[in-house]
Amino acid sequence: MPPATARRIPVSLAPNGQRGRSQHEDFLMDTATLVPIALFVSIAWSIKAVVDSRVRKQLVSSNGSPDLVRSILEGDEANRRLSSLRWGITLVALALGFGIVEAAGWRDVTPGAIAVLVGALGLGNLAFFAASRKLR
């Protein structure tokens, strides 16, 4: 019985002769998914930055107490510094976790490899907690 498309070659064959998608098609599909997500995150971050700046501007222009304005701005600055510290420590810990996985020679995604990476993230967050307590 001939295929439904009446061709001698089934249409599900990829250009490389294998059934399914080619690597190029997989890459295109990944970028087609990644670009809208990145765009959404960028727009959301931009909106947050604009709203934060407008709130600060209104706070300063409302002739509020200078001590109140100064304490709010200093608190925001401290939060930004701690956020940078948290990301730095967490990413270094994650890099160490990837280094352990590479040194162990694990090439497949296994529960052990995932446990090492998640453990590294947890240790990074605990290190941040300890560092932030000492800074205050």
Phi and psi in degrees as GROMACS dihedral restraints (atoms count N, CA, C in turn):
[ dihedral_restraints ]
;  ai    aj    ak    al  type     phi  dphi    fc
    3     4     5     6     1   -72.8    20    10
    4     5     6     7     1   156.4    20    10
    6     7     8     9     1   -61.0    20    10
    7     8     9    10     1   162.5    20    10
    9    10    11    12     1   -62.4    20    10
   10    11    12    13     1   -24.8    20    10
   12    13    14    15     1   -87.6    20    10
   13    14    15    16     1    -3.6    20    10
   15    16    17    18     1    63.8    20    10
   16    17    18    19     1    25.5    20    10
   18    19    20    21     1  -104.4    20    10
   19    20    21    22     1   160.3    20    10
   21    22    23    24     1   -79.1    20    10
   22    23    24    25     1   -26.4    20    10
   24    25    26    27     1  -106.0    20    10
   25    26    27    28     1   128.8    20    10
   27    28    29    30     1   -60.4    20    10
   28    29    30    31     1   143.6    20    10
   30    31    32    33     1   -73.4    20    10
   31    32    33    34     1   -10.8    20    10
   33    34    35    36     1   -82.3    20    10
   34    35    36    37     1    -1.3    20    10
   36    37    38    39     1   -74.1    20    10
   37    38    39    40     1   133.7    20    10
   39    40    41    42     1   -80.9    20    10
   40    41    42    43     1   164.2    20    10
   42    43    44    45     1   -58.0    20    10
   43    44    45    46     1   -26.2    20    10
   45    46    47    48     1   -86.3    20    10
   46    47    48    49     1     4.8    20    10
   48    49    50    51     1    92.0    20    10
   49    50    51    52     1    -2.1    20    10
   51    52    53    54     1  -102.0    20    10
   52    53    54    55     1   153.0    20    10
   54    55    56    57     1   -75.1    20    10
   55    56    57    58     1   145.5    20    10
   57    58    59    60     1   103.3    20    10
   58    59    60    61     1  -164.5    20    10
   60    61    62    63     1   -90.1    20    10
   61    62    63    64     1   151.5    20    10
   63    64    65    66     1   -81.4    20    10
   64    65    66    67     1   169.0    20    10
   66    67    68    69     1   -64.3    20    10
   67    68    69    70     1   -35.3    20    10
   69    70    71    72     1   -64.0    20    10
   70    71    72    73     1   -41.2    20    10
   72    73    74    75     1   -67.1    20    10
   73    74    75    76     1   -36.0    20    10
   75    76    77    78     1   -63.9    20    10
   76    77    78    79     1   -42.0    20    10
   78    79    80    81     1   -63.2    20    10
   79    80    81    82     1   -43.6    20    10
   81    82    83    84     1   -63.6    20    10
   82    83    84    85     1   -37.8    20    10
   84    85    86    87     1   -68.0    20    10
   85    86    87    88     1   -38.5    20    10
   87    88    89    90     1   -64.0    20    10
   88    89    90    91     1   -43.4    20    10
   90    91    92    93     1   -69.6    20    10
   91    92    93    94     1   -31.6    20    10
   93    94    95    96     1   -68.0    20    10
   94    95    96    97     1   -25.1    20    10
   96    97    98    99     1   -87.0    20    10
   97    98    99   100     1   -38.2    20    10
   99   100   101   102     1   -71.9    20    10
  100   101   102   103     1   -38.2    20    10
  102   103   104   105     1   -62.6    20    10
  103   104   105   106     1   -47.6    20    10
  105   106   107   108     1   -63.7    20    10
  106   107   108   109     1   -35.2    20    10
  108   109   110   111     1   -65.0    20    10
  109   110   111   112     1   -46.1    20    10
  111   112   113   114     1   -62.7    20    10
  112   113   114   115     1   -38.5    20    10
  114   115   116   117     1   -64.2    20    10
  115   116   117   118     1   -44.5    20    10
  117   118   119   120     1   -61.4    20    10
  118   119   120   121     1   -45.3    20    10
  120   121   122   123     1   -62.6    20    10
  121   122   123   124     1   -41.7    20    10
  123   124   125   126     1   -63.6    20    10
  124   125   126   127     1   -43.7    20    10
  126   127   128   129     1   -64.7    20    10
  127   128   129   130     1   -43.4    20    10
  129   130   131   132     1   -63.5    20    10
  130   131   132   133     1   -41.8    20    10
  132   133   134   135     1   -65.6    20    10
  133   134   135   136     1   -39.4    20    10
  135   136   137   138     1   -64.1    20    10
  136   137   138   139     1   -43.2    20    10
  138   139   140   141     1   -62.1    20    10
  139   140   141   142     1   -42.5    20    10
  141   142   143   144     1   -61.7    20    10
  142   143   144   145     1   -42.8    20    10
  144   145   146   147     1   -63.9    20    10
  145   146   147   148     1   -41.7    20    10
  147   148   149   150     1   -66.2    20    10
  148   149   150   151     1   -43.5    20    10
  150   151   152   153     1   -64.3    20    10
  151   152   153   154     1   -43.0    20    10
  153   154   155   156     1   -61.3    20    10
  154   155   156   157     1   -42.8    20    10
  156   157   158   159     1   -68.1    20    10
  157   158   159   160     1   -37.0    20    10
  159   160   161   162     1   -67.0    20    10
  160   161   162   163     1   -37.6    20    10
  162   163   164   165     1   -65.1    20    10
  163   164   165   166     1   -42.4    20    10
  165   166   167   168     1   -62.8    20    10
  166   167   168   169     1   -42.1    20    10
  168   169   170   171     1   -63.0    20    10
  169   170   171   172     1   -43.8    20    10
  171   172   173   174     1   -65.8    20    10
  172   173   174   175     1   -34.7    20    10
  174   175   176   177     1   -65.4    20    10
  175   176   177   178     1   -42.8    20    10
  177   178   179   180     1   -70.5    20    10
  178   179   180   181     1   -39.9    20    10
  180   181   182   183     1   -77.7    20    10
  181   182   183   184     1   -12.1    20    10
  183   184   185   186     1   -81.7    20    10
  184   185   186   187     1     6.7    20    10
  186   187   188   189     1    56.4    20    10
  187   188   189   190     1    40.7    20    10
  189   190   191   192     1   -73.3    20    10
  190   191   192   193     1   174.3    20    10
  192   193   194   195     1   -60.9    20    10
  193   194   195   196     1   130.9    20    10
  195   196   197   198     1   -59.7    20    10
  196   197   198   199     1   -33.2    20    10
  198   199   200   201     1   -66.6    20    10
  199   200   201   202     1   -39.7    20    10
  201   202   203   204     1   -65.0    20    10
  202   203   204   205     1   -45.4    20    10
  204   205   206   207     1   -61.7    20    10
  205   206   207   208     1   -45.7    20    10
  207   208   209   210     1   -63.0    20    10
  208   209   210   211     1   -42.0    20    10
  210   211   212   213     1   -67.5    20    10
  211   212   213   214     1   -37.0    20    10
  213   214   215   216     1   -66.8    20    10
  214   215   216   217     1   -44.9    20    10
  216   217   218   219     1   -66.6    20    10
  217   218   219   220     1   -37.8    20    10
  219   220   221   222     1   -66.5    20    10
  220   221   222   223     1   -37.1    20    10
  222   223   224   225     1   -64.1    20    10
  223   224   225   226     1   -41.2    20    10
  225   226   227   228     1   -63.0    20    10
  226   227   228   229     1   -41.4    20    10
  228   229   230   231     1   -64.1    20    10
  229   230   231   232     1   -42.2    20    10
  231   232   233   234     1   -63.7    20    10
  232   233   234   235     1   -40.1    20    10
  234   235   236   237     1   -64.3    20    10
  235   236   237   238     1   -38.9    20    10
  237   238   239   240     1   -64.4    20    10
  238   239   240   241     1   -42.2    20    10
  240   241   242   243     1   -63.4    20    10
  241   242   243   244     1   -44.7    20    10
  243   244   245   246     1   -65.9    20    10
  244   245   246   247     1   -34.3    20    10
  246   247   248   249     1   -64.8    20    10
  247   248   249   250     1   -42.4    20    10
  249   250   251   252     1   -64.0    20    10
  250   251   252   253     1   -40.4    20    10
  252   253   254   255     1   -63.2    20    10
  253   254   255   256     1   -43.8    20    10
  255   256   257   258     1   -60.7    20    10
  256   257   258   259     1   -48.3    20    10
  258   259   260   261     1   -64.6    20    10
  259   260   261   262     1   -38.9    20    10
  261   262   263   264     1   -62.7    20    10
  262   263   264   265     1   -49.8    20    10
  264   265   266   267     1   -64.6    20    10
  265   266   267   268     1   -42.4    20    10
  267   268   269   270     1   -65.2    20    10
  268   269   270   271     1   -42.2    20    10
  270   271   272   273     1   -70.0    20    10
  271   272   273   274     1   -35.2    20    10
  273   274   275   276     1   -64.2    20    10
  274   275   276   277     1   -42.7    20    10
  276   277   278   279     1   -64.0    20    10
  277   278   279   280     1   -39.2    20    10
  279   280   281   282     1   -65.7    20    10
  280   281   282   283     1   -40.0    20    10
  282   283   284   285     1   -62.1    20    10
  283   284   285   286     1   -39.7    20    10
  285   286   287   288     1   -63.7    20    10
  286   287   288   289     1   -38.6    20    10
  288   289   290   291     1   -62.5    20    10
  289   290   291   292     1   -43.6    20    10
  291   292   293   294     1   -64.0    20    10
  292   293   294   295     1   -36.2    20    10
  294   295   296   297     1   -63.8    20    10
  295   296   297   298     1   -39.6    20    10
  297   298   299   300     1   -64.5    20    10
  298   299   300   301     1   -43.4    20    10
  300   301   302   303     1   -61.5    20    10
  301   302   303   304     1   -42.7    20    10
  303   304   305   306     1   -66.8    20    10
  304   305   306   307     1   -43.1    20    10
  306   307   308   309     1   -65.3    20    10
  307   308   309   310     1   -32.3    20    10
  309   310   311   312     1   -76.2    20    10
  310   311   312   313     1   -13.5    20    10
  312   313   314   315     1    79.8    20    10
  313   314   315   316     1    19.2    20    10
  315   316   317   318     1   -77.3    20    10
  316   317   318   319     1   122.5    20    10
  318   319   320   321     1  -106.3    20    10
  319   320   321   322     1   -19.7    20    10
  321   322   323   324     1  -104.8    20    10
  322   323   324   325     1   158.6    20    10
  324   325   326   327     1   -78.6    20    10
  325   326   327   328     1   110.3    20    10
  327   328   329   330     1  -123.1    20    10
  328   329   330   331     1   163.1    20    10
  330   331   332   333     1   -58.5    20    10
  331   332   333   334     1   -33.5    20    10
  333   334   335   336     1   -66.0    20    10
  334   335   336   337     1   -42.4    20    10
  336   337   338   339     1   -66.1    20    10
  337   338   339   340     1   -41.0    20    10
  339   340   341   342     1   -65.4    20    10
  340   341   342   343     1   -39.6    20    10
  342   343   344   345     1   -63.2    20    10
  343   344   345   346     1   -39.1    20    10
  345   346   347   348     1   -63.8    20    10
  346   347   348   349     1   -44.0    20    10
  348   349   350   351     1   -67.8    20    10
  349   350   351   352     1   -43.8    20    10
  351   352   353   354     1   -66.9    20    10
  352   353   354   355     1   -38.7    20    10
  354   355   356   357     1   -62.9    20    10
  355   356   357   358     1   -39.5    20    10
  357   358   359   360     1   -63.6    20    10
  358   359   360   361     1   -40.9    20    10
  360   361   362   363     1   -63.6    20    10
  361   362   363   364     1   -41.7    20    10
  363   364   365   366     1   -63.4    20    10
  364   365   366   367     1   -43.3    20    10
  366   367   368   369     1   -64.2    20    10
  367   368   369   370     1   -36.7    20    10
  369   370   371   372     1   -63.1    20    10
  370   371   372   373     1   -42.4    20    10
  372   373   374   375     1   -68.0    20    10
  373   374   375   376     1   -36.9    20    10
  375   376   377   378     1   -66.9    20    10
  376   377   378   379     1   -38.7    20    10
  378   379   380   381     1   -63.9    20    10
  379   380   381   382     1   -39.0    20    10
  381   382   383   384     1   -62.3    20    10
  382   383   384   385     1   -44.6    20    10
  384   385   386   387     1   -58.7    20    10
  385   386   387   388     1   -44.1    20    10
  387   388   389   390     1   -65.2    20    10
  388   389   390   391     1   -42.3    20    10
  390   391   392   393     1   -67.1    20    10
  391   392   393   394     1   -38.9    20    10
  393   394   395   396     1   -69.6    20    10
  394   395   396   397     1   -32.0    20    10
  396   397   398   399     1   -68.1    20    10
  397   398   399   400     1   -35.8    20    10
  399   400   401   402     1   -74.0    20    10
  400   401   402   403     1   -28.1    20    10
  402   403   404   405     1   -75.8    20    10
  403   404   405   406     1   -22.5    20    10
